[in-house]
Structure formats: structure tokens, C-alpha cells
Amino acid sequence: MSTATSPLLTFNENYDTETGWDQCSVDVSSDNGVTWVNIIPPRTGNSGGWVTKSINIPGPYTSMMKL
């Protein structure tokens, strides 16, 4: 990822969460997993089946990143 200037993460997700208990999120770490930052708002409810999502990875997290 260190050579990417504006990386795009594309993935498929399918979720059915329990209200008040579960949520889906995408977090990144640039310090080998010591701390994590959420890069999109958590999603709840039902996705209605498999959906494709694309997220631009913020600049500070493009080098030495874990997802």
C-alpha cells in the first residue's frame, strides 16, 4: 500500500445485525494493530443480501496498514 496515493477498498458484505447489540464496521490500524480507527460509520440492520461496497482509504493509513 505504500505506493498507493488514494487506495480504494472494495469488498462484499452481507449482514443481519441484532438491534442494540451488533454492528458492522471497517477499521484500520497503522501501528501493527495496537490502535484502530473506524473509517466508515457502523452499519446496523439488514443489508438485504450481498452488497458491494467501496471505501477510499484515508491518506494517513495508506502506509503499513492493517484492515
N, C-alpha and C positions, 0 to 999 in steps of 0.2 A: 504493500500500500504506500510505501514511502515515495514512489514516483507519481502517484495519482494526485492531480490537483483538485479534483472535485468528484471523488468516487461516489458511485450510486450503488446502493444495496438493493437488490431485487429478490424477493422471496415469496413463497406461497404460504398462506396461513388459513387455518380452519379452527375456530374456537366456539365454545358454548360455555360461558362462564356462569358461576353462581353469584347472583346479585349480593353485594356486600362482602363477598369473600374472595373472589377471584378477579384477575385482570391479566391482560396480555400487554407486554411492553418490549421495547428494544433498547438495550443498554449497551454502552461501550465503555471500555477501560483503556487507558493509555499508560497505566503503570503496572502492567502484568497482573491485573485483577485485584489489586489492593483496594481501589475505589472504583465505583461505577457511576455513570451518568446516563439518565434516560434521555433519548434523543427524539422521541415522539410521545404524544400524550397516550397514556394507557387506554386500552380498549376493553370494553365490557359488553356483555350481552351475547348475541349470537351472530356470527359472521354470515350465516345463511349458506354455508358450504365453503369450498376452497375459493379464495380470492388472491389475486396477485397484488403485492404492494411494492412500491419503490420509494426509497428514502435517500436523500442526499446526506452523506456523512459530513458533519461539521469539520472545518479545517483543522482545529486543534487535535482532532482524534484520528487523522489520516495516517499518522506515522506510528508504527509499533502498536497497533490497535487489536483489541480482542472484542468479539461480539458475543 
